[in-house]
Amino acid sequence: MVIGAAPVAGTFYPAAGALCREVNHRQAVSGLRCLVEETEGSADNLQRLREGKLELAVVQSDWAFHAAAGSTIERQPPFVELRSLLLLQPQVMTLVAGAKSGVLAITDLAGKRVSIGPAGSGINDAGRSLLQALGIESAVTLLELPVEQQAQAICGGQIDAFLLPVAHPNGAIAEAVDLCGAILVDLQDEAIDRMVTTWPYLVKATIPAGAYASTGNDVAGYGLVSTLVATTALSDEAAYQIVKAVYEGLDDLKAQHPTLALLSAQTMSGPGLATVPLHPGALRYYQERGWR
């Protein structure tokens, strides 16, 4: 089996490699062997799944939702064969504020200079959607800096804060924290609760204490979640064996990359799987464990 990942430099690629490792550990029992393929990411993976060029893929939950619903920008037909297997690391919307910015809560962003990432990117869209939901987009001075420039900009005083949806720990955020004591701010608001309730691809998420030098306490937030998906072409037995291999090798999986270290059986089988229908083979395993 081939699992579509993303560019090597991202977090999907090592996650896909870790998944394959667990499947391959049990090849003698299941007869399954897994290989990772570098791709352009979620949209590319979904197209390759449609064309039967992949058996598995790691995709972001919003992409999976819109593909299944037929609501992508390309307006392709609903991907009715798409099925979910398990959840991986969340991409948590993170508010990073300068130590002297005065931003201690999401509502403090009014009147501040905030970077939301480069124009046209998914990062930019996610940040803009949050500010719109809060009703403060027009009250904020928006900048669209490249992600790799945001730490230097916050430490140099060019911006007061930046929004970034990422898996944690993240190098750009660690740079801002280590260089100038930037802080991570809780994202809690009724508008955020409505967003999570409205859109099944969003989940509540937490950045744990200790993820960065300045995070002595958990930081509340929300975000998208990386999802392992397949199609109905994957046999029920193969899906069952894949899910079983991953959960039974969970400790090893978590040790393979920092962004996987915070995974748990509870989060991996959680409500975010409802983004697309659950594969019957995966459902069988979850029922055996008493999780469904």
Sequence and secondary structure as in RCSB ss.txt:
>XXXX:A:sequence
MVIGAAPVAGTFYPAAGALCREVNHRQAVSGLRCLVEETEGSADNLQRLREGKLELAVVQSDWAFHAAAGSTIER
QPPFVELRSLLLLQPQVMTLVAGAKSGVLAITDLAGKRVSIGPAGSGINDAGRSLLQALGIESAVTLLELPVEQQ
AQAICGGQIDAFLLPVAHPNGAIAEAVDLCGAILVDLQDEAIDRMVTTWPYLVKATIPAGAYASTGNDVAGYGLV
STLVATTALSDEAAYQIVKAVYEGLDDLKAQHPTLALLSAQTMSGPGLATVPLHPGALRYYQERGWR
>XXXX:A:secstr
 EEE   TTSSHHHHHHHHHHHHHHTHHHH    EEE  S HHHHHHHHHTTS SEEEEEHHHHHHHHHT STT 
    TTEEEEEEEEEEEEEEEE TTS   SGGGGTTSEEE  STTSHHHHHHHHHHHHHT GGGSEEE   GGGH
HHHHHTTS SEEEEEE SS HHHHHHHHHH  EEE    HHHHHHHHH TT EEEEE TTSSTT SS EEEEEEE
EEEEEETTS HHHHHHHHHHHHHTHHHHHTT GGGTT  HHHHTSGGGGGS B HHHHHHHHHTT  
